[in-house]
């Protein structure tokens, strides 16, 4: 078991098949805990020096430290809002967007397993010639890029991506930390 979760894959909890499949992707919390602890220690240290004589200065330090916690944790907080993934009751929820798992094509879910990771994709681009890259750019402009499910401008740093298609032909990009576990849960939810 990884990250305190159950089922297959790290960060996943899963039940049997179909609409009973339950998958919840747990986002990393180490950064938020570390920054909050460091700033809490800083506030306590300042309190030991400044209180009770300079309480106004301490309140300014407290306010500034609270602002710093928000600044340092803006990305993890946005990941929790826009990129939290759940598969439950036959529905896929990414952030605030929910779609039926049945609307995803089985072929695209199977193809997603063979998609290269970001690191593999970058390595393959680095090994190509300028002419090949120019041809890729030309052909890439002809196709429409996939829509990021859950919102956002791009895939957040530290996350992988999975591209799947709906039965209507729309390509969806799903940012994830646990690619294999997500695809496994989606395939089991489709009862394939």
C-alpha positions as CSV (number, residue, x, y, z in Angstrom):
1,X,0.0,0.0,0.0
2,X,1.3,3.4,-0.9
3,X,0.5,6.8,0.7
4,X,-2.1,5.3,3.1
5,X,-4.4,4.3,0.3
6,X,-6.0,1.0,-0.7
7,X,-6.3,-0.9,-3.9
8,X,-4.0,-1.0,-6.9
9,X,-1.4,1.7,-7.6
10,X,0.0,4.3,-5.4
11,X,-2.5,6.9,-4.1
12,X,-5.5,4.9,-5.1
13,X,-8.4,3.2,-3.3
14,X,-10.4,0.8,-5.4
15,X,-13.4,-1.5,-5.0
16,X,-14.5,-4.2,-7.5
17,X,-15.9,-3.4,-11.0
18,X,-18.3,-1.0,-12.8
19,X,-20.0,1.7,-10.8
20,X,-18.6,0.2,-7.6
21,X,-15.1,1.2,-8.6
22,X,-13.8,3.9,-6.2
23,X,-10.5,5.7,-6.9
24,X,-9.4,8.8,-5.2
25,X,-6.0,10.3,-6.0
26,X,-4.3,11.7,-3.0
27,X,-2.2,14.8,-3.8
28,X,1.2,15.2,-2.0
29,X,1.1,17.2,1.2
30,X,4.7,17.3,2.3
31,X,5.4,20.8,0.9
32,X,2.3,22.3,2.6
33,X,3.2,20.7,5.9
34,X,6.8,21.7,5.7
35,X,6.2,25.4,4.8
36,X,3.5,25.7,7.4
37,X,5.7,24.2,10.1
38,X,8.7,26.4,9.3
39,X,6.5,29.5,9.4
40,X,4.8,28.4,12.6
41,X,8.2,27.9,14.2
42,X,9.2,31.4,13.0
43,X,6.0,32.9,14.5
44,X,6.7,31.2,17.8
45,X,10.3,32.4,17.8
46,X,9.2,36.0,17.1
47,X,6.5,35.7,19.8
48,X,9.1,34.7,22.4
49,X,11.2,37.8,21.5
50,X,8.4,40.4,20.9
51,X,5.6,39.5,23.3
52,X,4.2,41.1,25.4
53,X,6.0,44.5,25.0
54,X,5.9,44.7,21.2
55,X,2.5,43.1,20.4
56,X,1.8,45.3,17.5
57,X,5.1,44.3,15.8
58,X,4.3,40.7,16.5
59,X,0.8,41.0,14.9
60,X,2.5,42.5,11.8
61,X,4.9,39.5,11.7
62,X,1.9,37.2,12.2
63,X,0.1,38.8,9.2
64,X,3.1,38.7,7.0
65,X,3.8,35.1,7.9
66,X,0.2,34.1,7.1
67,X,0.5,35.8,3.7
68,X,3.8,33.9,3.1
69,X,2.0,30.6,3.9
70,X,-0.6,31.4,1.2
71,X,2.1,32.5,-1.3
72,X,4.2,29.3,-0.8
73,X,1.2,27.1,-0.9
74,X,-0.7,28.7,-3.9
75,X,0.2,25.9,-6.3
76,X,-0.7,23.0,-4.0
77,X,-4.0,24.7,-3.1
78,X,-4.8,25.2,-6.8
79,X,-3.9,21.5,-7.5
80,X,-6.5,20.5,-4.8
81,X,-9.1,22.7,-6.5
82,X,-8.5,21.9,-10.2
83,X,-6.8,18.5,-10.2
84,X,-8.4,16.3,-7.5
85,X,-9.4,13.1,-9.2
86,X,-12.2,10.7,-8.2
87,X,-13.8,7.8,-10.0
88,X,-16.9,6.8,-8.1
89,X,-20.4,5.7,-9.0
90,X,-19.5,5.4,-12.7
91,X,-18.4,9.0,-12.9
92,X,-15.0,10.6,-13.3
93,X,-14.5,13.9,-11.5
94,X,-11.4,16.0,-12.1
95,X,-11.5,19.2,-10.0
96,X,-15.0,20.7,-10.5
97,X,-15.8,18.8,-13.7
98,X,-17.6,15.5,-13.8
99,X,-18.3,13.2,-16.7
100,X,-19.7,9.6,-17.0
101,X,-16.9,7.0,-17.3
102,X,-19.1,5.3,-20.0
103,X,-18.5,8.4,-22.2
104,X,-14.8,7.5,-22.5
105,X,-13.8,5.2,-25.3
106,X,-12.2,1.9,-24.3
107,X,-9.7,2.2,-27.2
108,X,-8.5,5.6,-25.9
109,X,-8.1,4.2,-22.4
110,X,-6.0,1.3,-23.7
111,X,-3.9,3.7,-25.9
112,X,-3.3,5.9,-23.0
113,X,-1.3,3.1,-21.3
114,X,1.1,3.3,-24.3
115,X,1.4,7.1,-24.3
116,X,4.9,8.2,-23.3
117,X,5.5,10.0,-20.1
118,X,6.5,13.6,-20.2
119,X,10.2,12.7,-19.7
120,X,10.1,10.1,-22.5
121,X,8.4,12.5,-24.8
122,X,11.0,15.2,-24.2
123,X,13.8,12.7,-24.8
124,X,12.2,11.6,-28.1
125,X,12.0,15.3,-29.2
126,X,15.6,15.9,-28.3
127,X,16.7,13.0,-30.6
128,X,14.9,14.4,-33.7
129,X,16.3,16.6,-36.4
130,X,15.2,20.2,-37.2
131,X,13.3,19.0,-40.2
132,X,11.4,16.4,-38.2
133,X,10.5,18.9,-35.6
134,X,9.3,21.4,-38.2
135,X,7.1,18.6,-39.7
136,X,5.7,17.8,-36.3
137,X,4.9,21.5,-35.7
138,X,3.0,21.7,-39.1
139,X,1.1,18.5,-38.4
140,X,0.4,19.6,-34.8
141,X,-1.2,22.8,-35.9
142,X,-3.8,20.8,-38.0
143,X,-5.1,18.9,-35.0
144,X,-6.9,20.5,-32.1
145,X,-5.1,20.2,-28.7
146,X,-6.9,18.2,-26.0
147,X,-9.0,20.2,-23.4
148,X,-7.6,20.1,-19.9
149,X,-10.2,18.4,-17.7
150,X,-10.9,20.3,-14.5
151,X,-9.8,23.6,-15.8
152,X,-6.4,25.4,-15.7
153,X,-4.0,26.6,-18.4
154,X,-1.6,23.7,-18.4
155,X,-0.6,20.6,-16.6
156,X,0.9,21.6,-13.2
157,X,4.6,20.9,-12.5
158,X,5.2,17.6,-11.0
159,X,2.1,16.0,-12.6
160,X,1.9,13.5,-15.5
161,X,-0.8,13.7,-18.1
162,X,-3.2,11.2,-19.7
163,X,-5.0,11.9,-23.0
164,X,-8.3,10.1,-23.5
165,X,-11.2,10.5,-25.9
166,X,-15.0,10.7,-25.4
167,X,-17.5,8.9,-27.5
168,X,-18.2,12.3,-29.1
169,X,-14.6,12.6,-30.3
170,X,-13.5,15.2,-27.8
171,X,-9.9,14.7,-26.5
172,X,-9.5,15.3,-22.8
173,X,-6.2,15.8,-21.0
174,X,-6.2,14.6,-17.4
175,X,-3.4,15.7,-15.1
176,X,-2.5,13.0,-12.6
177,X,0.2,11.9,-10.1
178,X,-0.6,8.2,-10.5
179,X,-1.0,7.5,-14.2
180,X,-1.2,3.7,-14.1
181,X,-3.6,3.6,-11.1
182,X,-5.9,6.1,-12.7
183,X,-6.0,4.2,-16.0
184,X,-6.5,0.9,-14.2
185,X,-9.5,2.4,-12.3
186,X,-11.0,3.8,-15.5
187,X,-10.7,0.5,-17.3
188,X,-12.3,-1.4,-14.4
189,X,-15.1,1.2,-14.2
190,X,-15.8,0.6,-17.9
191,X,-15.9,-3.2,-17.0
192,X,-13.4,-4.1,-19.7
